[in-house]
Amino acid sequence: MLFEQLRAQLARFPKLDYSPLPTPLAPLARLTGQLGGPRLWVKRDDGLGPGMGGNKGRKLAFLMAEIQRQGKRKVITYGGLQSNHARMTAAACAALELEAHLFFFERRPPTLPGNLLLDRLFGARLHFIPFGGGGGASMTLEAANRLVRLVALPFTGPGAYFMPVGGHNVTGCLGYVAAALELHEQVAQLGLEPVTVVTAAGTGGTLAGLLAGFTLLDSPVRLLGIDVGKLWKAFPVSIGRLAGELCAALGEPHDFRPEDVPIIERTYAGPAYAVLTAEAGQAIQTLAQSEGIVLDPVYTGKAFAGLLDLIRQGRFRPGEHVIFLHTGGAPGLWAYEEPLSAFYRE
Ligand SMILES: Cc1ncc(COP(=O)(O)O)c(C=O)c1O
């Protein structure tokens, strides 16, 4: 599909404007010099969207427009305690005078730091249901969504809009098809080739949208997702299915087998989702002290640690370009003060 055709297909879907686009694509010159490997770049989606920003800004732009069109007054979504998706949904709902109902399948913690503080600031209703937090790849993402929908509805009454975890549906992930278009254009303007985009994969919607977008464009941009949570059963199947649904919604059906999904599962996730790894703690420090850019302990810290390890292993040649998609998450830092302090001495 041609660039302008994809742009026209995307324009058929209503969308809110949260931030000026494109987001910057900036060189990481100091870090590139220190590592002596591929030429590193950062795509700043961390500054995008409502409520302190992050990748969910691209998804919410389409999701909130759909909610408005359907005339819904209440929105249900869920995630881990430090869910950036929940925080940004709360902010988007506040701005549209909608009730945000955020579900966390864990015990209510004694204090509510980081994203939880912001959730309250935005006036969201927090529901803590201690089912044990899920995860552990015991369920597919689709099964988890079906279950939560059933559990949550009695709390809000009928007529609420159910938003899957991470905004993981066709409407939300159109945002990352649009991001693929944006990246394809920036990469061409800067003449970056060969180039690989590396992103964290939590629910995999960001990866699915980019995969669909680059496939539709037949783009030379390569893609790599790094699993940060070991959360879902048959994760590549879910990501491939969503990428296929996105292509179909945009007028050009495409089948993605699980092996077509470029993801490194489990390797960099550590013991579990949201458990800080030593490598992530060090990766956060590396980027902060080389470039003054802040990552987060749950998503981008683990993904960046994976990227640093791949560079050390020689996965990318010196002339190649690697773009780290910064998906946000910094508010989560304040919920990890204790484990992070172990790494950072004054
Ligand atoms: C900061 C941050 N980065 C990355 C991700 C992963 O995005 P996705 O759920 O689309 O895989 C999330 C959310 O899950 C996030 O909050």
The ligand as a Tripos MOL2 file, in Angstrom:
@<TRIPOS>MOLECULE
LIG
   16    16     1     0     0
SMALL
NO_CHARGES

@<TRIPOS>ATOM
      1 C1          5.5810    2.9390   29.5090 C.3       1 LIG1
      2 C2          5.0550    1.7960   28.7340 C.ar      1 LIG1
      3 N1          5.8380    1.2750   27.7870 N.ar      1 LIG1
      4 C3          5.4360    0.2250   27.0500 C.ar      1 LIG1
      5 C4          4.2060   -0.3450   27.2440 C.ar      1 LIG1
      6 C5          3.8400   -1.5130   26.3980 C.3       1 LIG1
      7 O1          2.9220   -1.1510   25.4020 O.3       1 LIG1
      8 P1          1.9540   -2.2540   24.8360 P.3       1 LIG1
      9 O2          0.9870   -2.5860   25.9440 O.co2     1 LIG1
     10 O3          1.2990   -1.6140   23.6930 O.co2     1 LIG1
     11 O4          2.7740   -3.4380   24.5020 O.co2     1 LIG1
     12 C6          3.3420    0.1680   28.2260 C.ar      1 LIG1
     13 C7          2.0260   -0.4070   28.5070 C.2       1 LIG1
     14 O5          1.7730   -1.5950   28.5260 O.2       1 LIG1
     15 C8          3.7710    1.2730   28.9830 C.ar      1 LIG1
     16 O6          3.0080    1.8100   29.9260 O.3       1 LIG1
@<TRIPOS>BOND
     1     1     2 1
     2     2     3 ar
     3     2    15 ar
     4     3     4 ar
     5     4     5 ar
     6     5     6 1
     7     5    12 ar
     8     6     7 1
     9     7     8 1
    10     8     9 2
    11     8    10 1
    12     8    11 1
    13    12    13 1
    14    12    15 ar
    15    13    14 2
    16    15    16 1
@<TRIPOS>SUBSTRUCTURE
     1 LIG1         1 GROUP 0 **** ****
